[in-house]
Amino acid sequence: MFKMKLSVNEILLLGFVGILILVPTLQYERWGIDHLYNNKRLIELGLFGLAAILIIVSSQLREQISIFYNLLSINTQLTILAIFFIGGASCMFAKMPDWALLEFAHYLMLAILIFFVGSIAFIGLNKAIMYLKFAVIGVVFFYLARVSFFYVLYQFGIEPLWPGSLNGKALYSFSYVRFFNQVQTWTIPIIVSLGWYYWQLSKKQWIRFGIAALIVGWGILVIASGGRGTILGVVTGALVVWAFLVKKKGRFFSYNVILAVLTLFGHYVFFDVLGESTKQTIQRSSSSGRFDNWINLIPELLEKPFIGYGPMHYASIKFDNPWGHPHNWFLQFGYEWGGMAACLMLILFLMGLYKFGQQLNFNLNDPNYSKQRYWLKFGLLWSLIAGFVHSFFSGLIVMPLSQLWLVLIVGVSMGFYFEEKPGIKNASNLSRRGHLLVIGVIAVSFLGFAYWGSQHSIDRSQVDAHFYKENKSSRSYPRYWQQGKIGLKGLNKSEKSSKSNL
């Protein structure tokens, strides 16, 4: 009898893959579209809870994470600790400490998950690669199957054409089209890199043409959804990696141009000839108000350059900001955590991209290095650059499903880097200190979530309804829950209970 035994590490990766593939594929809510976003956040929090419990009860996992963390240089470790120390101080001086601690706790758990996934890839890289490939190919394949199904229903007049126009903003499985584009930004570089690898080296025609078809289908949805940020991030990343990390530049360029032409032709056929044009926002040349918002934001940011206004406080009605987040991660953290924390994060991101690219350049010049590993690693770097660029114009680091893609891709990239880095130091002698750090971070996270939960109801439907009523609009400002804005009066538990007793 066949028996399959999964390790705790694999269970966590399966959880990631399952969420990333099944949630956008299966979730469907015909009219109550606000819950599409809230449910994804609840699933993300459920994954946080599962990972935290596994780490707390398993000394082996704590040691695994702490050893991996200690592979970082001392300067990098201190920089990460400094960022979260500043964020904690910012919470103490925030106008709404419950919301500030909630988001602070959230980013602590994101950091823990990144190091958890990184440690899994470090000690079992081949399996991590397998799960990553399955996640990327799986979400593209199954979501395209879903869209194709609804497209057929559209032809019979049963459903609106993808991406639809429910309430002016709905997309199948996503409450707003830009959240879908963020998933595309993370995945397009990896599947294109895999496609190029299989096109060159695989003799199986169904694999070569199958992945090419997935790439074209995914690209058609970028155009249909008007994903300007995705195109900017993917193209910018492509130019960087193509210029420095591709030997057969002409062939690689031609391969991608052919895919782009097929994508444009496919969109013309399916959305202009056989269906009504979706008329999404890709044609827009304006900044949608972003640039004006950023210019107005900078003086406010400079008023509190050290600890900012508090995590999530850009979304506060007390400060009269127009959106739930400024669509720019650097300005968001500069405003909320302080300019110092934002600059430290920028340095970390840029150094990480540089180091990873430097190692990949070394792999390029090693004739014995695995071609499959190289092109997957190439796709990871391309994805990281695309996500980095896109995050300066969107809420890519805010939205729940995008955050989980960030964890998976950054974590596997870090595991890749350290697994192949020559002369890795033995950090096991530092594991005891790391044990305490991991437990402390999770404990602070639990406190942040518990404190918010003691003040607010997890059911946000009343908050959403109140917000729409007060603003006489159906527009949402997504930040943590779909309603987005924080600081609304008459919505905490004590006030609602007192009203119910009247």
N, C-alpha and C positions, 0 to 999 in steps of 0.2 A: 504494500500500500504506500502510495506516494505521500510524503510528509514535507511540508514547507514551513520552516521555522524562521520567523522574522525577528531581527534584533530591534531594540528600542529605537535605534537610529533610523532603521528602515521604516518603522511605524510612523515616525515623524515625517519622513520624506513622502511616504504614501499619503499622509494627511495633507501635505502641501499640494502634491500632484492632484489628489482628489478634489480639493477646493478649487484649484486653478482651472481644472478642466470641467468639472461637473457643474459648478455654480453658474458660470455664464452660459453653459449649454442647456441646463435644465430649468433654471429659475424663470418663471413666467407669471406675470401679474398684469392682467389685461388693462385695468384702469387705475388701480391704486399704486401708481408707480413710485411713490415716496418710499414704500417698504422695500423696493429693490435695493436701494442704497443701505437702508438701516439693517436689512438682513445680512448683507455682506459684512457690515461692521460687526454684527453679533457673531458671525462665524469666525471672523478674525479674532475677536476676543476669546471665543471658545478655544481656538488654537493656542492663544497665549496661555490660557488656563491649563490646557493639557500639557504644554511644554514645561510650564512652571512646576506643575505637580511631579512630572517625571524627573525633573532636575532636583527638586527638593528631596525626593525619596531615594534617589540613586546617587551614592557617593562617587560611583564610577563616572556618571555623566558630569557631575560637578568637576571632577578631576580632568575629564576630557576637555571641557570648556575652558577651564583655568589654564591648562597646559597650552591650549591653542592661543589663548589671549596673551600668554607670556612669550609666544613666538614673535610678537610685535616688539619693535624697538622700545626702549625706555621712553624716548621722547614721544613716540606715538601713544603709548599707554598714558603718559601724563597729560597729553593733549586731550584725549578722550575723557579722562577723569575731570579735567578742567572744564570742558564743555558742560558736562552734567552737573558739576558743582555750581557753575554760573546759572544753569537752568533751575537748580534747586533754590538758589538764592532769589532768583526772579519770582518763583512761586510764593515765597514768603512775603514779598512786597506787592503782590498782585491784588487788584481790586476784588477779584472773585477767585479766592484760593482753591475752591472746590474744582472749578473748571481748569485752573492752571495745573493743579496736581494731577488731574485726570490725564491731560495731554502729556505732562512730564512722565507719568507712569507708563503711558503708552509708548513713548519713545525709548524708555528704559527697556521695555520688553522687546521692542524691535531690535535694539542693540543685542540683547541676550540671544534672540533668535538668529541674528546674523552670525554671531560667534558659534552658536550651536550648529547651524548648517555648515559653517566653515570647518568646524572640528570634524563633522561627519565626512565631509569631502576630503579632509586631510588624511584621515585614517582609512578611508575606503573610497578612493577617488573613482575607480571604475564603476562602482554601483551608483555613486552620486551623478556621474556623467549619464548613466543609463536613465535615471529618474528625470534628470533635466531634459534630455532629449524627448522622453515620453511626454513630459509636461508641455513642452513647446509644440511638438508635432500634434499632440493630442488636442490641445485647446484650439489650434487652427483647424484641424480636421473636423472635430465635432461641432465647433461653432459654425463653420461653413456648411455643414450638413443641416444644422438648424435653420440657417438663413435660407438655404435652398428649399427646405420644406415650406417655410412661410412665403417664399417667392412663388412657389406653385399655388399656394392658397390665394395669393394676390391675383394670379392670372385667372382664377375662378371667381374673383370678386369677393372673397371671404375676409381677407386681411389687407391692411394698407401696405404699400410697398416699403420694403426695408430702406432706410431705418425707421420709417413710419413718422407720424406726426401727432401721436396721442398727446393731448394737452400742450401741443407745441414743442415738446422736448423729448418725448419718450423714444427709447431704442429698445429693441427686444433684449431683455435681461439686464439692461443698464438704464438707470433713471435719467442719464444725460449722455449724449453721444461722446463727449470728450473723455469720459471715464473709459469707454471702450477704446478710444484712440491711445490712451496711456498703455493699455495692455498690448496694443499693436507695436508701440514704440519699443517695449522690452523684447518682443518676440520676433519681429521682422528680421533684425540682423542675424539672429541665431539660425533661423530656418533658411535664410538666404545663404549663409555660410555652409550649412549642412548640404543644401542643394548643390552648391558649387563643388563640394567635396565628392558627393555621389555622382555628379555629372562627369567629373574627371576620371574617377577611379572605379566606379561600380559598373559591372557588366550586366546587372539586372535592369532591364529597361523599365519595368513597372516602378522601381524605386526612383530612377532618374526622372521619368516623366511625371510620376505621382507627386514628388515633392515640388517639381516645377509648377504643376497645376495648383498645389496648395499656395505657393508663393503668389501666383497670379491672382487667385481668388482672394487672398488676404489683401493684396494691393488694390483690387477693385473696391473692396470695402473701405479702404482708406480714402479713395476718391469720392465714393458715394456718401461718406460721412463728413467730408470736408476737413480731414485731419491735417491742418496746416502745421501744427506743432510737431506731429509725427513725421511729416515729410521733412521739416527743417532738421529735426534731430537725427533721423536716419540718414539723410543725404550728407549732413555735416560729418557724422561719424564715418560714413562710407568714404568720403574724400580723405579723411585723416588716415584710416587704416589702409586704404588703397595706395596712398602716396608712400607710406613707409613700410608696409608689411606684406606687400604682394610682389612676387617676382614676375609672374606672367601678367603684367598689367594690361596689355592689349586684350588678351583672351578673357580676363576677369571683367574688364569694362564691357566688352561685347556681350558677354553672357547676361550681365545686368541690364544693358540697354535693350536686348531682345525681350527680357522679362517685362521691362517697363512698357515697351511698345505693345506687347500682348495684353498687359494690364489696361492700358488706355483703350485698346480695341474692345476688350471684354466689357469695360464699363459702358462704352458707346452702345454695344449690342444689347446688353441686359438692362440698362437704365435709360437709354435714350431711344432705342428702336423698339424693344419689346416691353418697355415700361416707361412710365412718366419719369422725367428727370427729377432726381431728389432735390436739386437746387440747394445743396448745402453751402456752407460758408467758405469753401476753399477759394472761391473767387474774390473774397473780400480782401481789400488792400489796407483797411484800417487796422488799428491795434485793439479794437473793441474797448477803448477807454483805458487800456492797461498803462500806456506811457504817461498819460495825464495823471493817473492814479499814483504811479511810482514817483513822479516829480513832486506831487503833493505830500507823499509819504516821507520823503527824505528828511525834511526839517523836523518832523515829529520823531523820526528815528534818532536824529542827532541830539534831541532833548534828553534821551535816556540811553546813552551809548554803552553803558556797562552791564546793566541787568535788564534793560528793556521794560516793557509794560506787563509782562507775564505771559507764559505759554497759553496759546489759544485766544489771547486778548485782542488780536486784530478783529476777531469776530464779535467783539462786544459792542452792543448798541450804545454804551456809555461814551465810546470814542467816535461814534458816528462814521465808521468806515463803510464804504459802499458795498463791499463784498465780505464773504466769510474768510477769504484769504486773498493775498495780493497777486496770485498767479506768478509768483517768483519766490523760490525757496530762500534765496539769500536775503531778500528784503523781509520776508516773513520772519525768519529767525533773528534778523537784525532788529526788527521792531519788537519782537516778543521776548527773545532771550538776550538781546543786546548785541551790538555790533562786534564786540570782542568774540563772543561765541560763534557768530556767523563767519567771521574771518578765520577762526581756527578750523571750523568745518570746511571752509573753502580750501584751506591749505591741505587738510587731510584728503579731500576728494582729489585734488590735483596731483598730490604726491602718489596716491594710490594708483591713479590712471597712468602716471609716468612710470612707476615701478613695474606695473603689469605689462605695459607696452615695451619696456626695456627688456623684460624677460622674454616676451614673445618675439622680439627682434633677434635675440640669441637663439631661440628655437628655430627661427626661419633659416638661420645659417648653419644649423646642425643637420647634416644629411641623414643621420640615423633617427631623427625625431619622428614620432608617429604622425603621419599626415592627418589621420582622423582627429587626433588630439589637437593638432595645430589648428585645424579649421574650426573646431568647436571653441577652442580658446580665442581664436580670432573673432568669432561671433560674439563671445562674451565681452571682449574689449569693445567691440563695435556697439553692442547693446548698452554698455556702461556709458560710453560717450554720448550715444543718442539720448539716453535717459537724463544725463547731466545737462545737455543742451536744452532738451524739452522742458526740464524742470524750471528753467528761467522764465518760462512763458505760460506755465500751467500749474495745476495743483497735483502734479504727478506724485509728490511725496505725501500728499494729504489723503488721497482716496484709498479705501481699504484693500481692494484687489490689487491695485498698483503697488501698495506697500508690501504685499506678500510676494509679488514678483521681484521687487527690490531685494527683499530678504534672500530669496532663492538665488538670484543671479549674483548679488554681491557676495553671499556666503560661499557659493561654489567657486567663484573667482578667487576669493581669498584662500580657500582650501587648495585650489590648483596651484596658486603662487607658492605657498609654503611647502607643499608636497614636492615641488620641483626645485625649490631654492637650494643651492648647494651650501653645505656647511651650516645647516640649521642647528642652533644651539639646543642642548637638552634642558628643557624648562621644568622638568618634573620636580626638581628641588624647590621650585617656587609654588608648587601646586597648593600647599596649605594656605598660603596667603590668598591665592586665587579662589579657593573654596569659600573663604569668608566673604570675599568680594561678590561672588556670584549669589550667595545666599542673601547678602545685604541688599543687592540690587533688586532681587525678586521680592524681598520683604517690603522695600520702599514702594515698589510697584503695586503690591497688594494693598498697601495703605492708601495709595492714591486712588485706586479704583473703589475701595471700600468707602472712603470718605465721600466721594462723589455719589456713590450709591445710597448713602445714608441721607443725602439731601435731595435726591431726584428719583423719579420713577424711570425704570428702564423702558417702559412703553412711551414712545415719543409722539404718538398720534395726536394727543391733546395739545402738545406743544406746537406741532406742525399746524394744526387747525387754528390755534390762537394766533400764531404768527401770520398766517395767510389772512385771517380776519382783520387783524390790526393794520396790516399793510395794504389791505384791499387788493391783493395780488396773489397769483399762484406761483410766483417766482420763489425759488429756493436758493439758499446761500450755503452750500454744503461745506461743512468743516468736520464735525465729529458725527452728528446725526444729520439727516437730510435737511432739517429746519435750519441748521447752520448757526444763526445768530445766538449769542448767549447774553444773559443779563436781563431777559424779559421778566417783568413782574407778574406775580400771581401764579407761578407755575411750580414752585417747589412743594415738597410734600406737606410741610406744616401749613402753608397758606391754602393748599387745596383741601386739606382735611378740615381746616377751620371754616371754609366756605361750605363744605358738605354738611356741617353741623348747624348751619343757619336755617 
